[in-house]
Amino acid sequence: MRFEIFTLLPDVFSPYLEVSILKRASERGLIQVNVHNIRDYAHDKHRVTDDTPYGGGGGMVMKPEPVFEAVESELGRAPLQTTGQPVPIILLTPQGRVFTQRIAEELSQHERIALICGRYEGVDERIREHLITDEISIGDYVLTGGELPALILIDAISRLISGVLGDPTGAQDDSHSMGLLEYPHYTKPAEFRGWKVPEVLQSGNHAKIDRWRREQSLLRTFNKRPDMLEKTNLHQNDLKFLKNIGYE
């Protein structure tokens, strides 16, 4: 998987990408993150990438020329993957579709993704109309730019790429991946300050452990995010358990 990042703040990315799981994934060639400085494609003396908005108003707007040139210099005028499918060119913006695990799974199927990080009051509308292919938001709140959202997408998508996580089933068990919140985790010691690990987890009976974990996921989702239950494929045993705890 190749991520092409277009930003005015390229130094933001390396501290996060050069540690832990993402660093190892990069070293093993499972992911490649290329960070492009949009300012390098502004050709005036001061490398200006923003200007005042037409019609007046506060703030500055990112100019179209350097953004178009940055993306097209890396991807071409009609960027294609080896499969012949267009490379998604995604603008990180509060106006986009809200990022979810399902969108992460969708994007993980691509070989290459371009992420454009907005700044200031936003981008010239012609970027939205004629360059990008998708818009994604990470939630209904305002940030100073698209760099943090871009890192969130890279992290969430990379976890779904085969070999990135040490545990082959790790991504499947995560909260939201299976449509439910994740079950509780415990490790040694078996007792800490009088608080004990549930006996079922020490029983060695994997069928009972699997059922306990499923029920704990259902219980946790019911208590914290009941809205998720309406979107999840529930089995008869799930429905019976939920009915017993008051789910209608």
C-alpha positions in Angstrom: 0.0 0.0 0.0 1.3 3.4 -1.0 0.1 6.6 0.7 0.8 9.9 -1.1 0.4 12.8 1.4 0.1 16.4 0.2 0.6 18.9 2.9 2.0 22.3 3.9 3.5 20.8 7.1 5.5 17.7 6.1 7.4 17.5 9.3 4.3 16.6 11.2 4.3 13.0 9.9 7.7 11.5 10.6 7.4 11.4 14.5 4.4 9.1 14.3 5.3 7.1 11.2 8.8 6.3 12.5 7.8 4.3 15.6 6.1 1.1 16.5 3.8 -0.9 14.1 3.9 1.6 11.2 7.7 1.8 11.3 8.0 -2.0 11.1 5.4 -2.1 8.3 7.4 0.4 6.3 10.7 -1.4 6.9 9.1 -4.6 5.7 7.8 -3.0 2.6 4.1 -3.5 3.5 3.4 0.2 3.4 5.1 3.2 1.9 4.3 6.8 2.9 5.5 9.5 0.6 5.0 13.0 2.0 5.0 15.9 -0.5 5.3 19.5 0.4 2.7 21.6 -1.5 4.9 24.6 -1.0 7.5 23.1 -3.3 5.0 23.6 -6.1 4.5 27.3 -5.6 6.9 29.1 -8.0 6.7 32.7 -6.8 9.5 34.2 -4.7 7.9 33.6 -1.4 6.3 30.2 -2.3 2.8 31.5 -1.5 0.1 28.8 -1.2 -2.8 30.8 0.1 -4.7 34.0 -0.7 -7.6 36.1 0.4 -11.1 34.8 -0.5 -13.1 36.4 -3.3 -16.2 38.1 -2.0 -14.4 39.1 1.3 -14.5 37.5 4.7 -11.9 36.4 7.2 -9.1 33.9 6.8 -7.1 32.6 3.8 -7.9 30.0 1.2 -5.4 27.5 -0.3 -4.7 28.3 -3.9 -5.5 25.8 -6.6 -2.3 26.0 -8.7 0.2 24.5 -6.2 -2.2 21.8 -5.1 -3.0 20.7 -8.7 0.6 20.7 -9.7 1.7 18.8 -6.6 -0.8 16.0 -7.2 -0.4 15.9 -10.9 3.4 15.8 -10.7 3.2 12.7 -8.6 0.2 10.9 -10.0 -0.2 12.3 -13.5 -3.2 14.0 -15.0 -5.2 10.8 -14.9 -3.5 8.7 -12.1 -3.9 5.0 -12.5 -2.9 1.9 -10.5 -1.4 -1.1 -12.1 -4.9 -2.6 -12.0 -6.2 0.3 -14.1 -8.4 1.7 -11.3 -8.1 5.4 -10.5 -6.1 6.3 -7.4 -8.5 7.8 -4.8 -7.6 11.4 -4.2 -9.0 12.3 -0.9 -9.5 15.7 0.7 -9.5 15.7 4.5 -12.4 18.1 5.3 -15.2 18.5 7.8 -17.6 18.4 4.7 -16.6 14.8 3.9 -18.3 11.5 4.7 -17.5 10.5 8.3 -14.6 8.0 8.5 -15.6 4.6 9.8 -14.0 1.1 10.0 -16.0 0.2 6.9 -14.5 3.0 4.9 -11.0 1.9 6.2 -11.8 -1.6 4.8 -12.9 -0.1 1.5 -9.8 2.0 1.1 -7.5 -0.9 2.1 -8.4 -2.6 -1.1 -6.5 0.0 -3.1 -2.8 -0.2 -3.9 -2.3 3.6 -3.7 -4.1 6.4 -2.0 -3.6 10.2 -2.1 -4.5 12.4 0.9 -4.7 16.2 0.6 -4.4 18.0 3.9 -6.3 21.3 3.9 -5.3 24.3 5.9 -6.6 27.9 6.7 -10.3 28.4 5.9 -10.2 25.7 3.3 -9.3 25.0 -0.3 -10.3 26.7 -3.5 -13.5 25.1 -4.7 -11.9 24.1 -8.0 -9.8 21.6 -6.1 -12.9 20.0 -4.8 -14.7 20.1 -8.1 -12.0 19.1 -10.5 -9.2 17.2 -8.6 -10.3 15.2 -5.7 -12.4 12.0 -5.9 -13.5 11.8 -2.3 -13.9 13.8 0.9 -13.5 12.4 4.3 -14.1 13.8 7.8 -12.9 12.2 11.0 -15.8 13.7 13.1 -18.0 16.7 13.7 -15.4 19.1 15.2 -12.9 21.5 13.8 -9.2 21.0 13.6 -6.5 23.4 12.3 -5.6 21.2 9.3 -5.9 17.8 7.7 -2.6 16.4 8.9 -4.0 14.6 12.0 -6.9 13.1 10.0 -4.4 11.9 7.4 -2.4 10.1 10.1 -5.6 8.5 11.4 -6.5 7.2 8.0 -3.0 5.8 7.5 -3.0 4.1 10.8 -6.5 2.6 10.4 -6.0 1.4 6.9 -2.5 0.0 7.5 -3.8 -2.2 10.3 -5.9 -4.0 7.7 -3.0 -4.9 5.4 -1.9 -8.5 5.7 1.3 -8.8 7.8 1.2 -5.4 9.4 -0.1 -6.7 12.8 1.8 -9.4 14.6 -1.5 -11.3 15.3 -3.1 -12.3 12.0 -6.6 -12.0 13.5 -5.9 -8.8 15.5 -7.6 -6.4 13.2 -10.7 -8.7 13.0 -11.1 -8.6 16.8 -10.8 -4.9 17.2 -13.8 -2.7 18.2 -15.9 -1.8 15.2 -14.3 -4.4 12.9 -16.8 -7.0 14.0 -19.6 -4.5 14.4 -19.4 -4.6 18.2 -17.1 -3.0 20.8 -14.3 -5.2 21.9 -14.5 -7.6 24.9 -12.4 -6.9 28.0 -8.7 -8.0 28.0 -6.7 -9.3 31.0 -3.1 -10.3 31.5 -0.9 -11.5 34.4 -1.1 -11.4 37.3 -4.2 -13.4 37.8 -5.0 -11.2 40.9 -4.1 -7.6 41.4 -5.2 -5.7 44.5 -7.9 -8.2 45.1 -9.3 -7.9 41.6 -9.2 -11.3 39.8 -9.2 -12.3 36.2 -12.5 -14.0 35.3 -12.2 -17.8 35.9 -13.4 -18.6 32.4 -10.3 -17.0 30.8 -8.1 -19.3 32.9 -10.2 -22.5 32.2 -8.6 -23.5 28.9 -12.0 -24.2 27.5 -11.8 -22.2 24.3 -15.5 -22.7 23.4 -16.5 -21.2 26.7 -13.9 -18.4 26.3 -15.2 -17.5 22.8 -18.8 -17.4 24.1 -17.8 -15.3 27.1 -16.0 -12.8 24.9 -18.9 -12.6 22.5 -21.3 -11.9 25.3 -19.0 -9.3 26.9 -18.8 -7.6 23.5 -22.6 -7.6 23.3 -22.9 -6.3 26.8 -20.4 -3.6 26.4 -21.9 -2.5 23.1 -25.4 -2.5 24.6 -24.2 -0.3 27.5 -22.0 2.1 25.6 -23.1 2.1 22.0 -26.5 0.5 21.6 -26.9 2.2 18.2 -24.2 -0.2 16.8 -26.4 -3.2 17.5 -28.9 -2.1 14.9 -26.2 -2.4 12.2 -24.6 -5.7 13.3 -25.4 -9.1 12.0 -26.6 -10.8 15.2 -27.0 -14.6 15.7 -29.9 -16.2 17.5 -27.7 -16.8 20.6 -26.8 -13.1 20.5 -30.4 -12.0 20.4 -31.3 -14.4 23.2 -28.5 -12.9 25.4 -29.4 -9.4 24.6 -33.1 -10.0 25.3 -32.1 -11.3 28.8 -30.3 -8.0 29.5 -33.1 -5.8 28.3 -32.4 -5.2 24.6 -35.6 -4.9 22.6 
